[in-house]
Amino acid sequence: MPTSSAPAVRSVPTWSSAPPGTPAVGAQQWRDLLFLHWPAHPAAVQATLPPGLSVDTLHGDAWVGIVPFAMARVRPRFLPPVPWLSWFLELNVRTYVRDRAGNPGVWFYSLDCNQPVAVVIARTLFHLPYQHAHMEARRRHDHGVATLHYQCQRRGQAAPPWQYTWSTRDDGAPAMLGSLEHFLVERYALYCADARQRLYRGTVSHAPYRIHTPAVQTFDTGPATLAGFTLEGPPVSVLAAQPVNVTIHALRPHDLRGR
């Protein structure tokens, strides 16, 4: 497990983009979330997307994000979590998109994970580009401030592990509608494509993130480099979020008209 204790999760209204009647297929908790984002040229991002998706922009900028976090109590609906299987780490590289009807979502370039069963399931059932990786996370508390150190080394990569260190606190507030923060974190759908480039849409339900700006000591753009992006300088947006309980809804083939 990445941390020694389970953070408290606030009970607040839940948001979802799941169409009516979309069944819930699983549940999990997301913890220790760090969102690092850099602006990118929209045309460069658009060139990486499959037919049916357009890059989503704010004030003319596309965004590429690196998000390390911990997943806890991962389980199918109506089943309990299982030791070893249900607690693991993930680091994803992402951008933001819309379908032809304007529905927003996330497009993932890679999702590194240290749970091999989760990698196989996500690749097979959810068509997501999960990667096997060796990952570690440590937490230290000092005078009410939690410092997290996170590292990731993708299988087959000879380079040193990617390192992320940040200090966070147990407060935060939901992002303001219309803000950059809201644009980057309040996403309740993902898009993915199978080997034949058929598009799918998956949705989640969870309370709005309670976010704040952490102090980041170390970061690495290496996973974005492997995805084909050169991210220069420190991240323009740095956010941390409190834990959220998440409901996973069934993945559905996506009509290119957005229905």
Backbone as CSV, one residue per row, in Angstrom:
resi,resn,N_x,N_y,N_z,CA_x,CA_y,CA_z,C_x,C_y,C_z
1,MET,0.834,-1.187,0.000,0.000,0.000,0.000,0.874,1.244,0.000
2,PRO,0.460,2.288,-0.650,1.308,3.463,-0.775,1.387,4.299,0.472
3,THR,0.376,4.266,1.338,0.396,5.063,2.547,-0.027,4.207,3.712
4,SER,0.272,4.658,4.918,0.040,3.840,6.098,-1.360,3.974,6.652
5,SER,-2.084,5.002,6.276,-3.424,5.182,6.807,-4.337,5.712,5.721
6,ALA,-5.623,5.452,5.865,-6.587,5.882,4.863,-7.051,7.297,5.168
7,PRO,-6.832,8.258,4.266,-7.297,9.616,4.503,-8.817,9.667,4.551
8,ALA,-9.322,10.592,5.323,-10.764,10.767,5.395,-11.279,11.336,4.085
9,VAL,-12.469,10.922,3.704,-13.100,11.402,2.486,-14.375,12.117,2.866
10,ARG,-14.512,13.373,2.427,-15.694,14.148,2.750,-16.922,13.585,2.040
11,SER,-18.058,13.690,2.685,-19.318,13.302,2.073,-19.967,14.551,1.489
12,VAL,-19.890,14.676,0.161,-20.430,15.842,-0.532,-21.153,15.364,-1.776
13,PRO,-21.949,16.212,-2.404,-22.663,15.788,-3.605,-21.722,15.249,-4.674
14,THR,-22.195,14.245,-5.410,-21.398,13.572,-6.425,-21.749,14.086,-7.809
15,TRP,-20.708,14.241,-8.638,-20.880,14.676,-10.016,-20.599,13.495,-10.940
16,SER,-21.269,13.464,-12.096,-21.093,12.383,-13.047,-21.443,12.875,-14.438
17,SER,-20.817,12.279,-15.453,-21.212,12.518,-16.835,-21.757,11.247,-17.464
18,ALA,-22.088,10.257,-16.636,-22.624,9.002,-17.160,-24.018,9.223,-17.723
19,PRO,-24.274,8.758,-18.947,-25.637,8.867,-19.483,-26.611,8.095,-18.604
20,PRO,-27.869,8.504,-18.575,-28.865,7.768,-17.787,-28.894,6.301,-18.180
21,GLY,-28.944,5.455,-17.157,-28.999,4.026,-17.404,-27.653,3.347,-17.549
22,THR,-26.551,4.109,-17.496,-25.224,3.492,-17.587,-24.909,2.777,-16.281
23,PRO,-24.715,1.462,-16.319,-24.516,0.738,-15.062,-23.158,1.025,-14.431
24,ALA,-23.135,0.961,-13.099,-21.870,1.030,-12.380,-21.238,-0.354,-12.389
25,VAL,-19.949,-0.420,-12.677,-19.268,-1.718,-12.753,-18.163,-1.858,-11.713
26,GLY,-17.808,-0.764,-11.029,-16.728,-0.868,-10.066,-16.664,0.349,-9.172
27,ALA,-15.797,0.243,-8.165,-15.590,1.344,-7.227,-14.127,1.359,-6.819
28,GLN,-13.643,2.539,-6.462,-12.255,2.699,-6.028,-12.119,4.045,-5.342
29,GLN,-10.978,4.247,-4.702,-10.666,5.541,-4.114,-9.366,6.036,-4.707
30,TRP,-9.340,7.346,-5.048,-8.125,7.988,-5.551,-7.537,8.855,-4.450
31,ARG,-6.241,8.683,-4.168,-5.562,9.381,-3.082,-4.265,10.019,-3.584
32,ASP,-3.768,10.948,-2.802,-2.432,11.522,-3.023,-2.273,11.998,-4.467
33,LEU,-3.259,12.741,-4.940,-3.265,13.195,-6.334,-2.430,14.452,-6.513
34,LEU,-1.551,14.410,-7.489,-0.781,15.586,-7.891,-1.028,15.818,-9.377
35,PHE,-1.483,17.024,-9.724,-1.743,17.386,-11.113,-0.697,18.406,-11.561
36,LEU,0.138,18.021,-12.517,1.127,18.920,-13.101,0.758,19.148,-14.558
37,HIS,0.643,20.426,-14.975,0.190,20.716,-16.334,1.054,21.774,-17.002
38,TRP,1.239,21.564,-18.319,1.955,22.495,-19.177,1.068,22.850,-20.373
39,PRO,1.089,24.094,-20.836,0.373,24.429,-22.074,1.070,23.808,-23.274
40,ALA,0.288,23.532,-24.314,0.832,22.935,-25.529,0.121,23.545,-26.731
41,HIS,0.761,23.469,-27.870,0.148,24.002,-29.083,-1.000,23.088,-29.499
42,PRO,-2.185,23.618,-29.730,-3.325,22.764,-30.073,-3.087,21.867,-31.277
43,ALA,-2.410,22.369,-32.301,-2.189,21.551,-33.491,-1.309,20.348,-33.192
44,ALA,-0.335,20.528,-32.306,0.547,19.418,-31.946,-0.222,18.332,-31.207
45,VAL,-1.138,18.742,-30.353,-1.944,17.763,-29.628,-2.956,17.118,-30.563
46,GLN,-3.607,17.911,-31.407,-4.614,17.366,-32.320,-4.021,16.264,-33.197
47,ALA,-2.771,16.414,-33.585,-2.130,15.424,-34.455,-2.005,14.058,-33.792
48,THR,-2.129,13.993,-32.477,-1.992,12.721,-31.759,-3.333,12.036,-31.504
49,LEU,-4.447,12.674,-31.850,-5.766,12.178,-31.468,-6.408,11.368,-32.591
50,PRO,-7.270,10.419,-32.243,-7.948,9.615,-33.261,-9.099,10.391,-33.894
51,PRO,-9.595,9.921,-35.023,-10.772,10.555,-35.636,-11.945,10.571,-34.667
52,GLY,-12.676,11.678,-34.661,-13.827,11.808,-33.780,-13.575,12.622,-32.538
53,LEU,-12.311,12.933,-32.251,-11.975,13.736,-31.082,-11.227,14.991,-31.508
54,SER,-11.515,16.093,-30.811,-10.821,17.360,-31.031,-10.182,17.813,-29.729
55,VAL,-9.026,18.428,-29.849,-8.354,18.932,-28.656,-9.221,19.998,-27.990
56,ASP,-9.311,19.935,-26.689,-10.044,20.934,-25.911,-9.054,22.009,-25.467
57,THR,-9.425,23.247,-25.620,-8.523,24.346,-25.290,-9.194,25.329,-24.344
58,LEU,-8.359,26.080,-23.648,-8.824,27.191,-22.823,-7.950,28.393,-23.141
59,HIS,-8.583,29.485,-23.573,-7.870,30.702,-23.963,-6.800,30.408,-25.007
60,GLY,-7.106,29.457,-25.907,-6.215,29.167,-27.019,-5.157,28.128,-26.757
61,ASP,-5.039,27.635,-25.538,-4.012,26.666,-25.200,-4.600,25.278,-25.008
62,ALA,-3.918,24.278,-25.553,-4.137,22.901,-25.142,-3.263,22.638,-23.915
63,TRP,-3.524,21.538,-23.218,-2.775,21.240,-22.002,-2.380,19.776,-21.962
64,VAL,-1.162,19.541,-21.510,-0.650,18.189,-21.293,-0.358,18.043,-19.809
65,GLY,-0.864,16.971,-19.214,-0.715,16.784,-17.779,0.016,15.506,-17.421
66,ILE,0.711,15.544,-16.295,1.313,14.370,-15.664,0.692,14.262,-14.277
67,VAL,0.104,13.105,-13.983,-0.667,12.952,-12.753,-0.266,11.669,-12.028
68,PRO,0.584,11.754,-11.007,0.837,10.597,-10.143,-0.182,10.559,-9.004
69,PHE,-0.599,9.354,-8.625,-1.524,9.214,-7.506,-1.582,7.763,-7.064
70,ALA,-2.350,7.516,-6.027,-2.537,6.168,-5.496,-3.984,5.749,-5.662
71,MET,-4.170,4.484,-5.982,-5.508,3.912,-6.087,-5.695,2.932,-4.930
72,ALA,-6.862,2.994,-4.289,-7.129,2.173,-3.117,-8.515,1.541,-3.219
73,ARG,-8.652,0.381,-2.612,-9.942,-0.309,-2.525,-10.580,-0.505,-3.904
74,VAL,-9.753,-0.808,-4.896,-10.245,-1.032,-6.260,-10.944,-2.381,-6.313
75,ARG,-12.167,-2.389,-6.824,-12.937,-3.632,-6.800,-14.092,-3.555,-7.787
76,PRO,-14.552,-4.708,-8.259,-15.803,-4.730,-9.024,-16.983,-4.408,-8.111
77,ARG,-18.057,-3.969,-8.720,-19.260,-3.648,-7.955,-19.739,-4.872,-7.182
78,PHE,-20.147,-4.656,-5.944,-20.717,-5.651,-5.040,-19.683,-6.629,-4.477
79,LEU,-18.390,-6.434,-4.773,-17.363,-7.299,-4.215,-16.446,-6.470,-3.318
80,PRO,-15.848,-7.088,-2.303,-14.948,-6.344,-1.412,-13.570,-6.181,-2.035
81,PRO,-12.791,-5.209,-1.547,-11.399,-5.102,-2.000,-10.585,-6.292,-1.520
82,VAL,-9.512,-6.583,-2.252,-8.667,-7.738,-1.970,-7.257,-7.256,-1.686
83,PRO,-6.650,-7.679,-0.569,-5.257,-7.296,-0.296,-4.353,-7.634,-1.481
84,TRP,-3.390,-6.758,-1.727,-2.432,-6.807,-2.826,-3.061,-6.376,-4.131
85,LEU,-4.220,-6.912,-4.492,-4.831,-6.584,-5.770,-5.449,-5.190,-5.812
86,SER,-5.971,-4.722,-4.701,-6.840,-3.541,-4.705,-6.140,-2.250,-4.313
87,TRP,-4.862,-2.290,-4.012,-4.096,-1.084,-3.660,-2.876,-1.011,-4.564
88,PHE,-2.728,0.077,-5.315,-1.568,0.206,-6.188,-1.392,1.668,-6.590
89,LEU,-0.348,1.926,-7.360,0.008,3.275,-7.786,-0.195,3.429,-9.290
90,GLU,-0.419,4.676,-9.693,-0.570,4.978,-11.114,0.048,6.341,-11.410
91,LEU,0.561,6.472,-12.613,1.043,7.761,-13.111,0.583,7.867,-14.559
92,ASN,-0.226,8.877,-14.851,-0.718,8.980,-16.221,-0.287,10.279,-16.890
93,VAL,-0.210,10.213,-18.216,0.024,11.368,-19.080,-1.245,11.570,-19.886
94,ARG,-1.731,12.798,-19.934,-3.066,13.052,-20.480,-3.161,14.384,-21.197
95,THR,-4.211,14.502,-21.983,-4.649,15.787,-22.496,-6.171,15.808,-22.428
96,TYR,-6.773,16.891,-22.911,-8.217,17.085,-22.766,-8.843,17.282,-24.134
97,VAL,-10.003,16.647,-24.324,-10.603,16.548,-25.645,-12.104,16.775,-25.576
98,ARG,-12.706,16.919,-26.755,-14.156,16.924,-26.918,-14.511,16.057,-28.114
99,ASP,-15.691,15.432,-28.024,-16.170,14.686,-29.182,-16.901,15.640,-30.122
100,ARG,-17.490,15.106,-31.173,-18.097,15.968,-32.189,-19.341,16.692,-31.683
101,ALA,-19.913,16.197,-30.588,-21.061,16.882,-29.983,-20.626,17.869,-28.907
102,GLY,-19.318,17.970,-28.668,-18.813,18.909,-27.677,-18.686,18.354,-26.279
103,ASN,-18.877,17.050,-26.091,-18.777,16.459,-24.759,-17.314,16.367,-24.335
104,PRO,-16.955,16.910,-23.163,-15.553,16.930,-22.750,-15.108,15.603,-22.149
105,GLY,-13.804,15.389,-22.169,-13.252,14.187,-21.559,-11.742,14.237,-21.527
106,VAL,-11.158,13.125,-21.119,-9.711,12.967,-20.995,-9.240,11.952,-22.034
107,TRP,-8.097,12.231,-22.641,-7.423,11.266,-23.508,-6.080,10.934,-22.876
108,PHE,-5.837,9.646,-22.646,-4.612,9.207,-21.986,-3.595,8.724,-23.019
109,TYR,-2.349,9.173,-22.851,-1.246,8.687,-23.672,-0.560,7.490,-23.033
110,SER,-0.523,7.460,-21.723,0.064,6.332,-21.006,-0.434,6.348,-19.576
111,LEU,-0.465,5.150,-18.982,-0.843,5.009,-17.575,0.093,3.966,-16.977
112,ASP,1.141,4.417,-16.305,2.069,3.497,-15.656,1.440,2.968,-14.372
113,CYS,1.671,1.702,-14.066,0.997,1.069,-12.938,1.865,-0.070,-12.409
114,ASN,1.885,-0.236,-11.090,2.683,-1.293,-10.475,1.851,-2.508,-10.063
115,GLN,0.636,-2.633,-10.589,-0.203,-3.797,-10.334,-0.403,-4.522,-11.666
116,PRO,0.302,-5.633,-11.880,0.256,-6.290,-13.197,-1.128,-6.770,-13.598
117,VAL,-1.940,-7.199,-12.643,-3.294,-7.644,-12.986,-4.114,-6.466,-13.497
118,ALA,-3.979,-5.310,-12.831,-4.701,-4.120,-13.272,-4.289,-3.704,-14.681
119,VAL,-3.008,-3.827,-14.995,-2.527,-3.476,-16.331,-3.205,-4.343,-17.386
120,VAL,-3.254,-5.646,-17.143,-3.855,-6.562,-18.119,-5.348,-6.283,-18.277
121,ILE,-6.046,-6.079,-17.166,-7.491,-5.819,-17.235,-7.777,-4.515,-17.978
122,ALA,-7.014,-3.465,-17.640,-7.261,-2.159,-18.267,-6.964,-2.188,-19.761
123,ARG,-5.909,-2.889,-20.154,-5.594,-2.994,-21.576,-6.673,-3.787,-22.322
124,THR,-7.124,-4.872,-21.708,-8.019,-5.801,-22.395,-9.458,-5.311,-22.415
125,LEU,-9.964,-4.869,-21.261,-11.375,-4.527,-21.148,-11.667,-3.050,-21.391
126,PHE,-10.680,-2.185,-21.146,-10.929,-0.750,-21.249,-10.112,-0.073,-22.355
127,HIS,-9.300,-0.835,-23.092,-8.550,-0.305,-24.230,-7.678,0.889,-23.841
128,LEU,-7.147,0.857,-22.631,-6.318,1.955,-22.147,-4.839,1.572,-22.219
129,PRO,-3.958,2.529,-22.537,-2.538,2.220,-22.739,-1.754,2.101,-21.425
130,TYR,-2.163,1.152,-20.597,-1.451,0.912,-19.345,-0.081,0.310,-19.608
131,GLN,0.872,0.655,-18.731,2.251,0.182,-18.845,2.699,-0.423,-17.523
132,HIS,3.382,-1.549,-17.597,3.962,-2.140,-16.391,5.096,-1.244,-15.879
133,ALA,5.155,-1.059,-14.577,6.187,-0.200,-14.007,6.496,-0.630,-12.578
134,HIS,7.700,-0.305,-12.157,8.066,-0.419,-10.739,7.851,0.950,-10.118
135,MET,7.067,1.010,-9.044,6.698,2.293,-8.465,6.750,2.206,-6.948
136,GLU,7.078,3.321,-6.320,7.110,3.414,-4.860,6.549,4.762,-4.436
137,ALA,5.949,4.800,-3.256,5.468,6.063,-2.686,5.718,6.052,-1.192
138,ARG,6.195,7.167,-0.680,6.449,7.319,0.755,5.828,8.622,1.228
139,ARG,5.354,8.621,2.461,4.726,9.804,3.046,5.408,10.122,4.374
140,ARG,5.665,11.418,4.606,6.245,11.875,5.873,5.420,13.039,6.390
141,HIS,5.113,13.025,7.679,4.345,14.105,8.296,5.255,14.936,9.200
142,ASP,5.132,16.247,9.117,5.940,17.142,9.940,5.149,18.413,10.214
143,HIS,4.725,18.589,11.464,4.006,19.793,11.878,2.788,20.080,10.991
144,GLY,1.999,19.039,10.747,0.767,19.211,10.003,0.912,19.246,8.491
145,VAL,2.136,19.117,7.997,2.370,19.105,6.551,2.804,17.697,6.146
146,ALA,2.155,17.154,5.130,2.510,15.842,4.603,3.397,16.026,3.376
147,THR,4.542,15.369,3.370,5.426,15.377,2.206,5.399,13.990,1.582
148,LEU,5.119,13.952,0.288,5.026,12.697,-0.428,6.164,12.595,-1.434
149,HIS,6.789,11.426,-1.456,7.826,11.149,-2.459,7.371,9.952,-3.271
150,TYR,7.421,10.109,-4.573,6.823,9.144,-5.496,7.833,8.897,-6.607
151,GLN,8.046,7.649,-6.955,8.933,7.373,-8.074,8.371,6.262,-8.942
152,CYS,8.743,6.308,-10.216,8.186,5.395,-11.204,9.254,5.071,-12.239
153,GLN,9.423,3.784,-12.531,10.310,3.362,-13.617,9.557,2.357,-14.481
154,ARG,9.278,2.757,-15.703,8.545,1.893,-16.617,9.388,0.684,-17.008
155,ARG,8.752,-0.455,-17.108,9.443,-1.673,-17.505,10.096,-1.476,-18.873
156,GLY,11.358,-1.866,-18.965,12.083,-1.767,-20.222,12.821,-0.462,-20.419
157,GLN,12.617,0.509,-19.505,13.309,1.788,-19.611,14.578,1.773,-18.757
158,ALA,15.714,2.073,-19.389,16.989,2.041,-18.677,17.276,3.324,-17.913
159,ALA,16.544,4.394,-18.204,16.775,5.674,-17.544,16.430,5.583,-16.065
160,PRO,16.985,6.477,-15.236,16.645,6.477,-13.806,15.145,6.676,-13.604
161,PRO,14.620,6.257,-12.455,13.184,6.432,-12.196,12.785,7.907,-12.219
162,TRP,11.562,8.158,-12.649,10.994,9.498,-12.549,10.662,9.772,-11.093
163,GLN,11.000,10.963,-10.618,10.837,11.312,-9.205,9.896,12.502,-9.061
164,TYR,9.004,12.407,-8.070,8.067,13.496,-7.754,8.004,13.635,-6.238
165,THR,8.228,14.837,-5.758,8.144,15.110,-4.335,7.331,16.377,-4.144
166,TRP,6.342,16.309,-3.265,5.522,17.497,-3.009,5.014,17.488,-1.571
167,SER,4.771,18.673,-1.069,4.253,18.848,0.289,2.832,19.367,0.195
168,THR,1.961,18.769,0.971,0.548,19.079,0.875,-0.040,19.248,2.265
169,ARG,-1.267,19.772,2.310,-1.955,19.938,3.569,-3.391,19.461,3.392
170,ASP,-4.093,19.260,4.488,-5.415,18.632,4.447,-6.544,19.647,4.300
171,ASP,-6.395,20.571,3.374,-7.495,21.482,3.114,-7.644,21.622,1.617
172,GLY,-8.400,22.571,1.174,-8.653,22.756,-0.238,-10.112,23.115,-0.456
173,ALA,-10.441,23.457,-1.682,-11.801,23.834,-2.031,-12.046,23.448,-3.475
174,PRO,-13.319,23.259,-3.860,-13.609,22.951,-5.264,-13.156,24.073,-6.190
175,ALA,-12.775,23.693,-7.397,-12.352,24.684,-8.390,-13.522,25.566,-8.804
176,MET,-13.212,26.810,-9.093,-14.238,27.756,-9.519,-14.605,27.506,-10.978
177,LEU,-15.892,27.458,-11.269,-16.368,27.251,-12.628,-15.779,28.311,-13.554
178,GLY,-15.247,27.882,-14.689,-14.652,28.796,-15.646,-13.170,29.033,-15.460
179,SER,-12.596,28.541,-14.353,-11.173,28.743,-14.077,-10.341,27.687,-14.796
180,LEU,-9.043,27.946,-14.904,-8.130,26.950,-15.450,-8.172,25.675,-14.614
181,GLU,-8.224,25.837,-13.304,-8.246,24.667,-12.420,-9.453,23.783,-12.700
182,HIS,-10.605,24.406,-12.888,-11.816,23.637,-13.197,-11.665,22.923,-14.545
183,PHE,-11.127,23.610,-15.534,-10.909,23.024,-16.849,-10.024,21.776,-16.758
184,LEU,-9.003,21.822,-15.910,-8.028,20.745,-15.859,-8.471,19.545,-15.023
185,VAL,-9.180,19.766,-13.934,-9.440,18.647,-13.030,-10.869,18.126,-13.051
186,GLU,-11.830,18.964,-13.424,-13.220,18.507,-13.351,-13.628,17.810,-14.652
187,ARG,-13.160,16.588,-14.778,-13.396,15.766,-15.965,-13.967,14.433,-15.494
188,TYR,-15.111,14.062,-16.025,-15.801,12.861,-15.555,-15.999,11.838,-16.662
189,ALA,-15.245,11.985,-17.740,-15.323,11.024,-18.839,-13.933,10.842,-19.438
190,LEU,-13.699,9.658,-19.993,-12.482,9.390,-20.747,-12.875,8.828,-22.097
191,TYR,-11.995,9.026,-23.058,-12.139,8.414,-24.375,-10.944,7.505,-24.609
192,CYS,-11.192,6.412,-25.312,-10.130,5.489,-25.657,-10.478,4.844,-26.990
193,ALA,-9.508,4.184,-27.601,-9.719,3.549,-28.897,-9.088,2.175,-28.889
194,ASP,-9.735,1.228,-29.557,-9.178,-0.117,-29.641,-8.193,-0.192,-30.802
195,ALA,-7.697,-1.413,-31.080,-6.675,-1.584,-32.104,-7.173,-1.207,-33.494
196,ARG,-8.484,-1.216,-33.691,-9.063,-0.847,-34.988,-9.506,0.612,-35.021
197,GLN,-9.084,1.368,-34.000,-9.401,2.792,-33.886,-10.891,3.069,-33.695
198,ARG,-11.618,2.096,-33.176,-13.007,2.334,-32.790,-13.009,3.037,-31.446
199,LEU,-13.808,4.076,-31.332,-13.784,4.948,-30.176,-14.757,4.463,-29.099
200,TYR,-14.345,4.603,-27.836,-15.173,4.258,-26.683,-15.167,5.433,-25.711
201,ARG,-16.222,5.471,-24.898,-16.322,6.504,-23.864,-16.637,5.837,-22.530
202,GLY,-15.865,6.182,-21.518,-16.107,5.698,-20.164,-16.356,6.866,-19.233
203,THR,-17.165,6.642,-18.206,-17.509,7.726,-17.290,-17.298,7.295,-15.851
204,VAL,-17.100,8.291,-14.998,-16.955,8.067,-13.567,-17.852,9.039,-12.821
205,SER,-18.138,8.718,-11.576,-18.869,9.618,-10.680,-18.039,9.803,-9.421
206,HIS,-17.874,11.037,-9.003,-17.221,11.311,-7.713,-17.513,12.745,-7.318
207,ALA,-17.293,13.046,-6.060,-17.457,14.419,-5.582,-16.450,15.328,-6.270
208,PRO,-16.782,16.592,-6.480,-15.797,17.524,-7.038,-14.520,17.527,-6.200
209,TYR,-13.385,17.567,-6.885,-12.113,17.612,-6.171,-12.038,18.837,-5.263
210,ARG,-11.458,18.644,-4.092,-11.067,19.756,-3.230,-9.566,19.935,-3.432
211,ILE,-9.186,21.038,-4.051,-7.820,21.225,-4.526,-7.134,22.391,-3.816
212,HIS,-5.828,22.359,-3.831,-5.023,23.495,-3.411,-3.681,23.403,-4.127
213,THR,-2.842,24.406,-3.942,-1.530,24.437,-4.589,-0.478,23.907,-3.629
214,PRO,0.116,22.738,-3.922,1.154,22.202,-3.049,2.514,22.803,-3.391
215,ALA,3.489,22.529,-2.543,4.874,22.903,-2.829,5.561,21.696,-3.452
216,VAL,5.995,21.832,-4.698,6.627,20.728,-5.420,8.138,20.900,-5.362
217,GLN,8.817,19.884,-4.838,10.274,19.930,-4.744,10.958,19.289,-5.956
218,THR,10.405,18.175,-6.443,10.990,17.512,-7.603,9.878,17.056,-8.535
219,PHE,10.174,17.072,-9.838,9.247,16.557,-10.830,10.063,16.107,-12.038
220,ASP,9.433,15.360,-12.928,10.114,14.848,-14.108,9.134,14.844,-15.269
221,THR,9.572,15.316,-16.424,8.730,15.318,-17.619,8.957,14.077,-18.476
222,GLY,9.728,13.126,-17.967,10.078,11.938,-18.743,8.897,11.182,-19.344
223,PRO,7.827,10.928,-18.582,6.711,10.182,-19.198,6.045,10.920,-20.347
224,ALA,6.021,12.251,-20.300,5.464,13.019,-21.418,6.401,12.978,-22.620
225,THR,7.703,12.940,-22.372,8.660,12.812,-23.465,8.429,11.521,-24.234
226,LEU,8.185,10.439,-23.522,7.914,9.161,-24.179,6.622,9.209,-24.981
227,ALA,5.711,10.109,-24.598,4.459,10.270,-25.345,4.615,11.214,-26.535
228,GLY,5.819,11.777,-26.712,6.068,12.625,-27.861,6.005,14.111,-27.596
229,PHE,5.943,14.523,-26.320,5.846,15.937,-25.980,7.133,16.417,-25.309
230,THR,7.582,17.599,-25.688,8.699,18.256,-25.021,8.123,19.352,-24.135
231,LEU,8.144,19.116,-22.839,7.593,20.071,-21.880,8.747,20.856,-21.265
232,GLU,8.734,22.157,-21.474,9.850,22.986,-21.036,9.518,23.730,-19.753
233,GLY,10.512,23.798,-18.864,10.358,24.559,-17.638,9.463,23.869,-16.631
234,PRO,9.216,24.555,-15.514,8.337,23.980,-14.493,6.890,23.985,-14.961
235,PRO,6.047,23.158,-14.359,4.630,23.170,-14.746,3.983,24.516,-14.470
236,VAL,3.092,24.927,-15.375,2.380,26.196,-15.221,1.279,26.069,-14.175
237,SER,0.673,24.901,-14.103,-0.364,24.636,-13.103,0.075,23.474,-12.231
238,VAL,0.021,23.679,-10.915,0.372,22.655,-9.931,-0.759,22.563,-8.927
239,LEU,-1.382,21.408,-8.841,-2.520,21.215,-7.955,-2.408,19.875,-7.239
240,ALA,-2.895,19.850,-6.014,-3.056,18.603,-5.271,-4.519,18.498,-4.868
241,ALA,-4.995,17.282,-4.711,-6.402,17.081,-4.389,-6.543,16.107,-3.225
242,GLN,-7.581,16.332,-2.442,-7.928,15.409,-1.380,-8.492,14.126,-1.979
243,PRO,-8.528,13.051,-1.206,-9.056,11.781,-1.720,-10.521,11.900,-2.136
244,VAL,-10.878,11.084,-3.138,-12.277,10.991,-3.568,-12.650,9.524,-3.741
245,ASN,-13.882,9.201,-3.376,-14.449,7.895,-3.684,-15.071,7.941,-5.067
246,VAL,-14.783,6.942,-5.887,-15.115,6.979,-7.301,-15.951,5.755,-7.676
247,THR,-17.009,5.999,-8.437,-17.783,4.928,-9.055,-17.417,4.866,-10.532
248,ILE,-17.107,3.666,-11.014,-16.744,3.448,-12.411,-17.968,2.936,-13.159
249,HIS,-18.289,3.570,-14.266,-19.417,3.144,-15.090,-18.925,2.381,-16.315
250,ALA,-19.821,1.620,-16.886,-19.464,0.745,-18.002,-18.935,1.541,-19.198
251,LEU,-17.895,0.992,-19.817,-17.359,1.558,-21.049,-18.326,1.248,-22.189
252,ARG,-18.555,2.249,-23.046,-19.495,2.066,-24.148,-18.873,2.467,-25.476
253,PRO,-19.191,1.727,-26.556,-18.784,2.216,-27.879,-19.356,3.608,-28.109
254,HIS,-18.553,4.478,-28.723,-18.953,5.876,-28.828,-19.353,6.210,-30.252
255,ASP,-20.565,6.691,-30.397,-21.046,7.189,-31.679,-20.239,8.428,-32.043
256,LEU,-19.672,8.468,-33.237,-18.843,9.602,-33.629,-19.624,10.904,-33.666
257,ARG,-20.954,10.821,-33.645,-21.751,12.039,-33.569,-21.904,12.522,-32.139
258,GLY,-21.291,11.780,-31.165,-21.322,12.196,-29.774,-22.513,11.704,-28.997
259,ARG,-23.217,10.708,-29.533,-24.400,10.218,-28.846,-24.119,8.871,-28.190
